[in-house]
Amino acid sequence: MNVLFIHQNFPAQFVHLAPALAADPKNDIRALTPSNRPCPAGVKLHTYNIKRSSSKDIHPWLTDMETKTIRAEAAFWGAMQLKKEGFMPDLIIAHPGWGESLFLKDVWPHAKLALYCEFYYQAVGGDVGFDPEFSTPELDMACRLKLKNANFDLHLLQADAGISPTHYQRSTFPKHFQDKISVIHDGIDTSRIKPDPHVTMRLNGMELTKNDEIITFVNRNLEPMRGYHVFMRALPKILKENPKARVIIVGGDDVSYGSKPPEGTTWKQLFLNEVCDQLDLSRVHFVGRLPYPDFIQLLQLSTLHVYLTYPFVLSWSLLEAMSAGCAIVASDTAPVREVIKHNETGLLVDFFDVKAIAEQVDFLLKSQVERQRLGEMARELILQQYDLERVCLLKQKLWVENIFN
């Protein structure tokens, strides 16, 4: 079988599936991407060049669609070159979010097209308008989102199958396509990410062990979409009630999702400034983005992990923390409720309730028995439903096979 993967940041979500398919000598697995980066074993990488940028004077509602069209055109010519070289995919597996795969069925009309269905934007009921602090009364928002989703709509018209990592994420897509979407998570490597009672690490000059009282909070970038502002507002009470606790905050200063901060500042600094005079900053450690092995060690050291999110894509970091056996305090939002059952695999709190978040963190820090119980049950859920080798990868490969049935 010939398979072509499409992702602007390959391998990304296909980091396990692509090499798993490539391990079969009967398969020819390729990837088409603009980035010349290390590739999984057995996958042949092909790059294409984006030769123009967006127009300055285009209608603002069309900026997103033009950007995706530019990428789609570049990928189209990259695909034409692949076809010229003799490659004929039986299956194209694409993340359509950046537009690259939009015209590939025009290159290979007989190839099956399967989409990674990560998120379909909604004017009501999703991340948009969820947080009143950052919601502006833009009467044209529904219009803008309709055009933003036009890329997905054009993809869905051509697609033979889809895959979503969670039921919530599948539910955001149009109902007429949901029957084509299989819910299979990317998978968690539980053999690597597991509890380690003897773990120690040196981080930012600190020697950390399991005897330390460590609260972890992780975002790709520190921003409101992932509850950074709410967490910071809960810290004064948390640290006051727990004088031995240290808070380790992982994440960059950029923006991954949502709006940008005011000019001249970052979300990180803005909300730190809001509470810094109430904090013992010697116990609050911003460590930026960590190398993955260090990140895993930190989760293994964590006494308690806090995860907050708008109704949006569920972060890998939550499932990784659960796999490491962390006790979790998390927001009571739709994507989180798929894995955190209150008082079973963690504790759920209202996203906006700063006082309740602080109280739940305080409760768990003072109860080793409850932390251990919740951490063990959290890991057991990951082992049973999200284990990479025994569950998710097997389901992903079966999903590929069933596309042709």
Contacts in CASP RR format, 6 or more apart in sequence:
PFRMAT RR
TARGET T0000
AUTHOR 0000-0000-0000
METHOD contacts of the structure
MODEL  1
MNVLFIHQNFPAQFVHLAPALAADPKNDIRALTPSNRPCPAGVKLHTYNI
KRSSSKDIHPWLTDMETKTIRAEAAFWGAMQLKKEGFMPDLIIAHPGWGE
SLFLKDVWPHAKLALYCEFYYQAVGGDVGFDPEFSTPELDMACRLKLKNA
NFDLHLLQADAGISPTHYQRSTFPKHFQDKISVIHDGIDTSRIKPDPHVT
MRLNGMELTKNDEIITFVNRNLEPMRGYHVFMRALPKILKENPKARVIIV
GGDDVSYGSKPPEGTTWKQLFLNEVCDQLDLSRVHFVGRLPYPDFIQLLQ
LSTLHVYLTYPFVLSWSLLEAMSAGCAIVASDTAPVREVIKHNETGLLVD
FFDVKAIAEQVDFLLKSQVERQRLGEMARELILQQYDLERVCLLKQKLWV
ENIFN
1 21 0 8 1.000
1 24 0 8 1.000
1 26 0 8 1.000
1 27 0 8 1.000
1 28 0 8 1.000
1 90 0 8 1.000
1 91 0 8 1.000
2 27 0 8 1.000
2 28 0 8 1.000
2 29 0 8 1.000
2 30 0 8 1.000
2 87 0 8 1.000
2 88 0 8 1.000
2 89 0 8 1.000
2 90 0 8 1.000
2 91 0 8 1.000
3 21 0 8 1.000
3 27 0 8 1.000
3 28 0 8 1.000
3 29 0 8 1.000
3 30 0 8 1.000
3 89 0 8 1.000
3 90 0 8 1.000
3 91 0 8 1.000
3 92 0 8 1.000
3 93 0 8 1.000
3 400 0 8 1.000
4 30 0 8 1.000
4 31 0 8 1.000
4 32 0 8 1.000
4 79 0 8 1.000
4 82 0 8 1.000
4 87 0 8 1.000
4 89 0 8 1.000
4 91 0 8 1.000
4 92 0 8 1.000
4 93 0 8 1.000
4 104 0 8 1.000
4 111 0 8 1.000
5 11 0 8 1.000
5 14 0 8 1.000
5 18 0 8 1.000
5 29 0 8 1.000
5 30 0 8 1.000
5 31 0 8 1.000
5 32 0 8 1.000
5 43 0 8 1.000
5 92 0 8 1.000
5 93 0 8 1.000
5 94 0 8 1.000
6 31 0 8 1.000
6 32 0 8 1.000
6 33 0 8 1.000
6 75 0 8 1.000
6 92 0 8 1.000
6 93 0 8 1.000
6 94 0 8 1.000
6 95 0 8 1.000
6 100 0 8 1.000
6 101 0 8 1.000
6 104 0 8 1.000
7 13 0 8 1.000
7 14 0 8 1.000
7 31 0 8 1.000
7 33 0 8 1.000
7 94 0 8 1.000
7 95 0 8 1.000
7 100 0 8 1.000
7 116 0 8 1.000
8 33 0 8 1.000
8 34 0 8 1.000
8 35 0 8 1.000
8 71 0 8 1.000
8 95 0 8 1.000
8 98 0 8 1.000
8 100 0 8 1.000
9 33 0 8 1.000
9 35 0 8 1.000
10 18 0 8 1.000
10 31 0 8 1.000
10 33 0 8 1.000
10 35 0 8 1.000
10 37 0 8 1.000
10 39 0 8 1.000
10 45 0 8 1.000
11 18 0 8 1.000
11 31 0 8 1.000
11 39 0 8 1.000
11 40 0 8 1.000
11 43 0 8 1.000
12 95 0 8 1.000
13 95 0 8 1.000
13 116 0 8 1.000
13 118 0 8 1.000
13 165 0 8 1.000
13 186 0 8 1.000
14 31 0 8 1.000
14 93 0 8 1.000
14 95 0 8 1.000
14 116 0 8 1.000
15 40 0 8 1.000
15 186 0 8 1.000
16 186 0 8 1.000
16 187 0 8 1.000
16 388 0 8 1.000
16 392 0 8 1.000
16 393 0 8 1.000
16 396 0 8 1.000
17 93 0 8 1.000
17 393 0 8 1.000
17 396 0 8 1.000
17 397 0 8 1.000
17 400 0 8 1.000
18 29 0 8 1.000
18 31 0 8 1.000
18 40 0 8 1.000
18 43 0 8 1.000
19 40 0 8 1.000
19 41 0 8 1.000
19 42 0 8 1.000
19 43 0 8 1.000
20 393 0 8 1.000
20 396 0 8 1.000
20 397 0 8 1.000
21 27 0 8 1.000
21 29 0 8 1.000
21 397 0 8 1.000
21 400 0 8 1.000
22 29 0 8 1.000
22 40 0 8 1.000
22 41 0 8 1.000
22 42 0 8 1.000
22 43 0 8 1.000
23 42 0 8 1.000
28 44 0 8 1.000
28 87 0 8 1.000
29 42 0 8 1.000
29 43 0 8 1.000
29 44 0 8 1.000
30 43 0 8 1.000
30 44 0 8 1.000
30 45 0 8 1.000
30 46 0 8 1.000
30 82 0 8 1.000
30 87 0 8 1.000
30 89 0 8 1.000
31 39 0 8 1.000
31 43 0 8 1.000
31 44 0 8 1.000
31 45 0 8 1.000
31 46 0 8 1.000
32 46 0 8 1.000
32 47 0 8 1.000
32 48 0 8 1.000
32 75 0 8 1.000
32 78 0 8 1.000
32 79 0 8 1.000
32 82 0 8 1.000
32 100 0 8 1.000
33 45 0 8 1.000
33 46 0 8 1.000
33 47 0 8 1.000
33 48 0 8 1.000
34 47 0 8 1.000
34 48 0 8 1.000
34 49 0 8 1.000
34 50 0 8 1.000
34 71 0 8 1.000
34 74 0 8 1.000
35 47 0 8 1.000
36 45 0 8 1.000
36 47 0 8 1.000
39 45 0 8 1.000
46 78 0 8 1.000
46 81 0 8 1.000
46 82 0 8 1.000
48 74 0 8 1.000
48 75 0 8 1.000
48 77 0 8 1.000
48 78 0 8 1.000
48 81 0 8 1.000
49 74 0 8 1.000
50 70 0 8 1.000
50 71 0 8 1.000
50 74 0 8 1.000
51 74 0 8 1.000
52 70 0 8 1.000
53 70 0 8 1.000
54 63 0 8 1.000
54 66 0 8 1.000
54 67 0 8 1.000
54 70 0 8 1.000
55 66 0 8 1.000
58 66 0 8 1.000
61 140 0 8 1.000
61 143 0 8 1.000
61 144 0 8 1.000
61 147 0 8 1.000
62 147 0 8 1.000
64 147 0 8 1.000
64 148 0 8 1.000
64 151 0 8 1.000
65 147 0 8 1.000
65 148 0 8 1.000
65 150 0 8 1.000
65 151 0 8 1.000
68 97 0 8 1.000
68 98 0 8 1.000
68 99 0 8 1.000
68 102 0 8 1.000
68 151 0 8 1.000
69 99 0 8 1.000
69 102 0 8 1.000
71 98 0 8 1.000
71 99 0 8 1.000
71 100 0 8 1.000
72 99 0 8 1.000
72 100 0 8 1.000
72 101 0 8 1.000
72 102 0 8 1.000
72 103 0 8 1.000
73 103 0 8 1.000
74 100 0 8 1.000
75 99 0 8 1.000
75 100 0 8 1.000
75 101 0 8 1.000
75 102 0 8 1.000
75 103 0 8 1.000
75 104 0 8 1.000
76 102 0 8 1.000
76 103 0 8 1.000
76 104 0 8 1.000
76 106 0 8 1.000
76 107 0 8 1.000
79 103 0 8 1.000
79 104 0 8 1.000
79 107 0 8 1.000
79 108 0 8 1.000
80 107 0 8 1.000
83 107 0 8 1.000
83 108 0 8 1.000
88 108 0 8 1.000
88 111 0 8 1.000
89 108 0 8 1.000
89 111 0 8 1.000
90 111 0 8 1.000
90 112 0 8 1.000
90 404 0 8 1.000
91 111 0 8 1.000
91 112 0 8 1.000
91 113 0 8 1.000
91 114 0 8 1.000
91 400 0 8 1.000
91 403 0 8 1.000
91 404 0 8 1.000
92 101 0 8 1.000
92 104 0 8 1.000
92 105 0 8 1.000
92 108 0 8 1.000
92 111 0 8 1.000
92 112 0 8 1.000
92 113 0 8 1.000
92 114 0 8 1.000
93 114 0 8 1.000
93 115 0 8 1.000
93 116 0 8 1.000
93 400 0 8 1.000
94 100 0 8 1.000
94 101 0 8 1.000
94 104 0 8 1.000
94 113 0 8 1.000
94 114 0 8 1.000
94 115 0 8 1.000
94 116 0 8 1.000
94 155 0 8 1.000
95 101 0 8 1.000
95 115 0 8 1.000
95 116 0 8 1.000
95 118 0 8 1.000
96 102 0 8 1.000
96 115 0 8 1.000
96 116 0 8 1.000
96 151 0 8 1.000
96 152 0 8 1.000
96 155 0 8 1.000
97 118 0 8 1.000
97 151 0 8 1.000
97 152 0 8 1.000
99 151 0 8 1.000
99 155 0 8 1.000
101 113 0 8 1.000
101 115 0 8 1.000
101 155 0 8 1.000
102 151 0 8 1.000
102 154 0 8 1.000
102 155 0 8 1.000
104 111 0 8 1.000
104 113 0 8 1.000
105 111 0 8 1.000
105 113 0 8 1.000
105 158 0 8 1.000
112 160 0 8 1.000
112 161 0 8 1.000
112 403 0 8 1.000
112 404 0 8 1.000
113 155 0 8 1.000
113 158 0 8 1.000
113 159 0 8 1.000
113 160 0 8 1.000
114 159 0 8 1.000
114 160 0 8 1.000
114 161 0 8 1.000
114 162 0 8 1.000
114 163 0 8 1.000
114 399 0 8 1.000
114 400 0 8 1.000
114 403 0 8 1.000
115 155 0 8 1.000
115 156 0 8 1.000
115 159 0 8 1.000
115 161 0 8 1.000
115 162 0 8 1.000
115 163 0 8 1.000
116 162 0 8 1.000
116 163 0 8 1.000
116 164 0 8 1.000
117 162 0 8 1.000
117 163 0 8 1.000
117 164 0 8 1.000
117 169 0 8 1.000
117 170 0 8 1.000
117 173 0 8 1.000
117 181 0 8 1.000
118 164 0 8 1.000
118 165 0 8 1.000
118 169 0 8 1.000
118 313 0 8 1.000
119 169 0 8 1.000
119 172 0 8 1.000
119 312 0 8 1.000
119 313 0 8 1.000
120 149 0 8 1.000
120 152 0 8 1.000
120 172 0 8 1.000
120 173 0 8 1.000
120 174 0 8 1.000
121 128 0 8 1.000
121 145 0 8 1.000
121 148 0 8 1.000
121 149 0 8 1.000
121 172 0 8 1.000
122 128 0 8 1.000
122 145 0 8 1.000
122 172 0 8 1.000
123 141 0 8 1.000
123 142 0 8 1.000
123 145 0 8 1.000
125 311 0 8 1.000
126 172 0 8 1.000
126 310 0 8 1.000
126 311 0 8 1.000
126 312 0 8 1.000
127 225 0 8 1.000
127 257 0 8 1.000
127 258 0 8 1.000
127 310 0 8 1.000
127 311 0 8 1.000
127 312 0 8 1.000
128 135 0 8 1.000
128 141 0 8 1.000
128 145 0 8 1.000
129 135 0 8 1.000
130 310 0 8 1.000
130 311 0 8 1.000
131 224 0 8 1.000
131 310 0 8 1.000
131 351 0 8 1.000
131 352 0 8 1.000
133 224 0 8 1.000
133 229 0 8 1.000
134 224 0 8 1.000
134 259 0 8 1.000
138 144 0 8 1.000
152 173 0 8 1.000
153 174 0 8 1.000
156 173 0 8 1.000
156 174 0 8 1.000
156 177 0 8 1.000
159 177 0 8 1.000
159 180 0 8 1.000
160 180 0 8 1.000
160 403 0 8 1.000
161 180 0 8 1.000
161 181 0 8 1.000
161 182 0 8 1.000
161 399 0 8 1.000
161 402 0 8 1.000
161 403 0 8 1.000
162 180 0 8 1.000
162 181 0 8 1.000
162 182 0 8 1.000
163 181 0 8 1.000
163 182 0 8 1.000
163 183 0 8 1.000
163 184 0 8 1.000
163 396 0 8 1.000
163 399 0 8 1.000
164 170 0 8 1.000
164 173 0 8 1.000
164 181 0 8 1.000
164 182 0 8 1.000
164 183 0 8 1.000
164 184 0 8 1.000
165 183 0 8 1.000
165 184 0 8 1.000
165 185 0 8 1.000
165 186 0 8 1.000
165 313 0 8 1.000
165 314 0 8 1.000
166 183 0 8 1.000
166 185 0 8 1.000
166 314 0 8 1.000
166 335 0 8 1.000
166 338 0 8 1.000
167 183 0 8 1.000
167 338 0 8 1.000
168 311 0 8 1.000
168 314 0 8 1.000
168 334 0 8 1.000
168 335 0 8 1.000
168 338 0 8 1.000
169 313 0 8 1.000
169 314 0 8 1.000
169 335 0 8 1.000
170 178 0 8 1.000
170 181 0 8 1.000
170 183 0 8 1.000
171 178 0 8 1.000
173 181 0 8 1.000
182 395 0 8 1.000
182 399 0 8 1.000
184 392 0 8 1.000
184 395 0 8 1.000
184 396 0 8 1.000
184 399 0 8 1.000
185 319 0 8 1.000
185 385 0 8 1.000
185 386 0 8 1.000
185 392 0 8 1.000
186 316 0 8 1.000
186 392 0 8 1.000
187 319 0 8 1.000
187 386 0 8 1.000
187 387 0 8 1.000
187 388 0 8 1.000
187 391 0 8 1.000
187 392 0 8 1.000
187 393 0 8 1.000
188 316 0 8 1.000
188 319 0 8 1.000
188 320 0 8 1.000
188 323 0 8 1.000
188 382 0 8 1.000
188 386 0 8 1.000
188 387 0 8 1.000
188 388 0 8 1.000
188 392 0 8 1.000
189 323 0 8 1.000
189 388 0 8 1.000
189 389 0 8 1.000
190 323 0 8 1.000
190 379 0 8 1.000
190 382 0 8 1.000
190 383 0 8 1.000
190 386 0 8 1.000
190 387 0 8 1.000
190 388 0 8 1.000
191 389 0 8 1.000
192 296 0 8 1.000
193 296 0 8 1.000
193 299 0 8 1.000
193 320 0 8 1.000
193 323 0 8 1.000
193 324 0 8 1.000
194 300 0 8 1.000
194 323 0 8 1.000
194 324 0 8 1.000
194 325 0 8 1.000
194 379 0 8 1.000
195 300 0 8 1.000
195 324 0 8 1.000
195 325 0 8 1.000
195 379 0 8 1.000
196 297 0 8 1.000
196 300 0 8 1.000
197 210 0 8 1.000
198 210 0 8 1.000
199 209 0 8 1.000
199 210 0 8 1.000
199 297 0 8 1.000
199 300 0 8 1.000
199 301 0 8 1.000
200 207 0 8 1.000
200 208 0 8 1.000
200 209 0 8 1.000
200 210 0 8 1.000
200 301 0 8 1.000
201 208 0 8 1.000
201 294 0 8 1.000
201 297 0 8 1.000
201 298 0 8 1.000
201 301 0 8 1.000
202 208 0 8 1.000
203 248 0 8 1.000
203 285 0 8 1.000
203 287 0 8 1.000
203 294 0 8 1.000
203 298 0 8 1.000
204 285 0 8 1.000
204 287 0 8 1.000
206 246 0 8 1.000
206 285 0 8 1.000
208 214 0 8 1.000
208 298 0 8 1.000
208 301 0 8 1.000
209 301 0 8 1.000
210 301 0 8 1.000
212 246 0 8 1.000
212 301 0 8 1.000
212 303 0 8 1.000
213 242 0 8 1.000
213 244 0 8 1.000
213 245 0 8 1.000
213 246 0 8 1.000
213 303 0 8 1.000
213 365 0 8 1.000
214 245 0 8 1.000
214 246 0 8 1.000
214 247 0 8 1.000
214 248 0 8 1.000
214 298 0 8 1.000
214 301 0 8 1.000
214 302 0 8 1.000
214 303 0 8 1.000
214 304 0 8 1.000
215 238 0 8 1.000
215 245 0 8 1.000
215 246 0 8 1.000
215 247 0 8 1.000
215 248 0 8 1.000
215 302 0 8 1.000
215 303 0 8 1.000
215 304 0 8 1.000
215 305 0 8 1.000
215 306 0 8 1.000
215 361 0 8 1.000
215 365 0 8 1.000
216 247 0 8 1.000
216 248 0 8 1.000
216 249 0 8 1.000
216 250 0 8 1.000
216 298 0 8 1.000
216 299 0 8 1.000
216 302 0 8 1.000
216 304 0 8 1.000
216 305 0 8 1.000
216 306 0 8 1.000
216 321 0 8 1.000
216 326 0 8 1.000
217 228 0 8 1.000
217 231 0 8 1.000
217 247 0 8 1.000
217 248 0 8 1.000
217 249 0 8 1.000
217 250 0 8 1.000
217 305 0 8 1.000
217 306 0 8 1.000
217 307 0 8 1.000
218 249 0 8 1.000
218 250 0 8 1.000
218 251 0 8 1.000
218 295 0 8 1.000
218 305 0 8 1.000
218 307 0 8 1.000
218 315 0 8 1.000
218 317 0 8 1.000
218 321 0 8 1.000
219 226 0 8 1.000
219 227 0 8 1.000
219 228 0 8 1.000
219 250 0 8 1.000
219 251 0 8 1.000
219 252 0 8 1.000
219 256 0 8 1.000
219 315 0 8 1.000
219 317 0 8 1.000
220 226 0 8 1.000
220 251 0 8 1.000
220 252 0 8 1.000
220 256 0 8 1.000
220 289 0 8 1.000
220 315 0 8 1.000
221 251 0 8 1.000
221 252 0 8 1.000
221 253 0 8 1.000
221 254 0 8 1.000
221 255 0 8 1.000
221 256 0 8 1.000
221 267 0 8 1.000
222 228 0 8 1.000
222 249 0 8 1.000
222 251 0 8 1.000
222 252 0 8 1.000
222 253 0 8 1.000
222 266 0 8 1.000
222 267 0 8 1.000
222 268 0 8 1.000
223 255 0 8 1.000
223 256 0 8 1.000
223 257 0 8 1.000
223 258 0 8 1.000
223 267 0 8 1.000
224 258 0 8 1.000
224 267 0 8 1.000
224 310 0 8 1.000
225 256 0 8 1.000
225 257 0 8 1.000
225 258 0 8 1.000
225 309 0 8 1.000
225 310 0 8 1.000
225 312 0 8 1.000
226 257 0 8 1.000
226 308 0 8 1.000
226 309 0 8 1.000
226 310 0 8 1.000
226 315 0 8 1.000
227 308 0 8 1.000
227 309 0 8 1.000
227 310 0 8 1.000
227 331 0 8 1.000
227 351 0 8 1.000
228 267 0 8 1.000
228 268 0 8 1.000
228 271 0 8 1.000
228 308 0 8 1.000
229 267 0 8 1.000
229 271 0 8 1.000
230 308 0 8 1.000
230 351 0 8 1.000
230 352 0 8 1.000
230 354 0 8 1.000
230 357 0 8 1.000
231 306 0 8 1.000
231 308 0 8 1.000
231 357 0 8 1.000
232 271 0 8 1.000
232 272 0 8 1.000
232 274 0 8 1.000
232 275 0 8 1.000
233 271 0 8 1.000
233 274 0 8 1.000
233 275 0 8 1.000
233 354 0 8 1.000
234 354 0 8 1.000
234 355 0 8 1.000
234 357 0 8 1.000
234 358 0 8 1.000
234 361 0 8 1.000
235 247 0 8 1.000
235 275 0 8 1.000
235 278 0 8 1.000
235 279 0 8 1.000
235 284 0 8 1.000
236 275 0 8 1.000
236 278 0 8 1.000
236 279 0 8 1.000
237 354 0 8 1.000
237 355 0 8 1.000
237 358 0 8 1.000
237 362 0 8 1.000
238 245 0 8 1.000
238 247 0 8 1.000
238 358 0 8 1.000
238 361 0 8 1.000
238 362 0 8 1.000
239 245 0 8 1.000
239 247 0 8 1.000
239 279 0 8 1.000
239 280 0 8 1.000
239 283 0 8 1.000
239 284 0 8 1.000
241 358 0 8 1.000
241 362 0 8 1.000
242 361 0 8 1.000
242 362 0 8 1.000
242 365 0 8 1.000
242 366 0 8 1.000
245 283 0 8 1.000
245 303 0 8 1.000
245 365 0 8 1.000
246 283 0 8 1.000
246 284 0 8 1.000
246 285 0 8 1.000
247 283 0 8 1.000
247 284 0 8 1.000
247 285 0 8 1.000
248 285 0 8 1.000
248 287 0 8 1.000
248 298 0 8 1.000
248 302 0 8 1.000
249 284 0 8 1.000
249 285 0 8 1.000
249 286 0 8 1.000
249 287 0 8 1.000
249 288 0 8 1.000
250 287 0 8 1.000
250 288 0 8 1.000
250 289 0 8 1.000
250 290 0 8 1.000
250 295 0 8 1.000
250 298 0 8 1.000
251 286 0 8 1.000
251 287 0 8 1.000
251 288 0 8 1.000
251 289 0 8 1.000
252 268 0 8 1.000
252 288 0 8 1.000
252 289 0 8 1.000
253 266 0 8 1.000
253 267 0 8 1.000
253 268 0 8 1.000
253 269 0 8 1.000
254 266 0 8 1.000
255 261 0 8 1.000
255 267 0 8 1.000
257 312 0 8 1.000
261 267 0 8 1.000
261 270 0 8 1.000
262 270 0 8 1.000
268 286 0 8 1.000
290 298 0 8 1.000
295 320 0 8 1.000
296 320 0 8 1.000
296 324 0 8 1.000
299 305 0 8 1.000
299 320 0 8 1.000
299 321 0 8 1.000
299 324 0 8 1.000
299 325 0 8 1.000
299 326 0 8 1.000
300 324 0 8 1.000
302 321 0 8 1.000
302 324 0 8 1.000
302 326 0 8 1.000
303 327 0 8 1.000
303 365 0 8 1.000
303 371 0 8 1.000
304 326 0 8 1.000
304 327 0 8 1.000
304 328 0 8 1.000
304 329 0 8 1.000
304 361 0 8 1.000
304 364 0 8 1.000
304 365 0 8 1.000
304 371 0 8 1.000
305 321 0 8 1.000
305 326 0 8 1.000
305 327 0 8 1.000
305 328 0 8 1.000
305 329 0 8 1.000
306 328 0 8 1.000
306 329 0 8 1.000
306 330 0 8 1.000
306 357 0 8 1.000
306 361 0 8 1.000
307 315 0 8 1.000
307 317 0 8 1.000
307 318 0 8 1.000
307 321 0 8 1.000
307 328 0 8 1.000
307 329 0 8 1.000
307 330 0 8 1.000
307 331 0 8 1.000
307 336 0 8 1.000
308 330 0 8 1.000
308 331 0 8 1.000
308 351 0 8 1.000
308 357 0 8 1.000
309 315 0 8 1.000
309 331 0 8 1.000
309 333 0 8 1.000
309 335 0 8 1.000
309 336 0 8 1.000
309 351 0 8 1.000
310 333 0 8 1.000
310 351 0 8 1.000
311 333 0 8 1.000
311 334 0 8 1.000
311 335 0 8 1.000
312 335 0 8 1.000
313 335 0 8 1.000
314 335 0 8 1.000
314 336 0 8 1.000
314 338 0 8 1.000
314 339 0 8 1.000
318 328 0 8 1.000
318 330 0 8 1.000
318 336 0 8 1.000
318 339 0 8 1.000
318 340 0 8 1.000
319 339 0 8 1.000
319 382 0 8 1.000
319 386 0 8 1.000
321 328 0 8 1.000
321 378 0 8 1.000
322 328 0 8 1.000
322 339 0 8 1.000
322 345 0 8 1.000
322 375 0 8 1.000
322 378 0 8 1.000
322 379 0 8 1.000
322 381 0 8 1.000
322 382 0 8 1.000
323 378 0 8 1.000
323 379 0 8 1.000
323 382 0 8 1.000
323 383 0 8 1.000
323 386 0 8 1.000
324 379 0 8 1.000
325 375 0 8 1.000
325 376 0 8 1.000
325 378 0 8 1.000
325 379 0 8 1.000
326 375 0 8 1.000
326 378 0 8 1.000
327 346 0 8 1.000
327 364 0 8 1.000
327 370 0 8 1.000
327 371 0 8 1.000
327 372 0 8 1.000
327 374 0 8 1.000
327 375 0 8 1.000
327 378 0 8 1.000
328 340 0 8 1.000
328 345 0 8 1.000
328 346 0 8 1.000
328 347 0 8 1.000
328 374 0 8 1.000
328 375 0 8 1.000
328 378 0 8 1.000
329 346 0 8 1.000
329 347 0 8 1.000
329 349 0 8 1.000
329 357 0 8 1.000
329 360 0 8 1.000
329 361 0 8 1.000
329 364 0 8 1.000
330 336 0 8 1.000
330 340 0 8 1.000
330 346 0 8 1.000
330 347 0 8 1.000
330 348 0 8 1.000
330 349 0 8 1.000
331 348 0 8 1.000
331 349 0 8 1.000
331 350 0 8 1.000
331 351 0 8 1.000
332 342 0 8 1.000
332 348 0 8 1.000
332 349 0 8 1.000
332 350 0 8 1.000
332 351 0 8 1.000
333 351 0 8 1.000
336 348 0 8 1.000
337 348 0 8 1.000
339 345 0 8 1.000
339 381 0 8 1.000
339 386 0 8 1.000
340 346 0 8 1.000
340 347 0 8 1.000
340 348 0 8 1.000
340 378 0 8 1.000
342 348 0 8 1.000
343 374 0 8 1.000
344 374 0 8 1.000
344 377 0 8 1.000
345 374 0 8 1.000
345 375 0 8 1.000
345 377 0 8 1.000
345 378 0 8 1.000
345 381 0 8 1.000
346 374 0 8 1.000
346 375 0 8 1.000
346 377 0 8 1.000
346 378 0 8 1.000
347 360 0 8 1.000
347 363 0 8 1.000
347 364 0 8 1.000
347 374 0 8 1.000
349 356 0 8 1.000
349 357 0 8 1.000
349 360 0 8 1.000
350 356 0 8 1.000
363 370 0 8 1.000
364 370 0 8 1.000
364 371 0 8 1.000
364 374 0 8 1.000
365 371 0 8 1.000
384 391 0 8 1.000
385 391 0 8 1.000
386 392 0 8 1.000
END
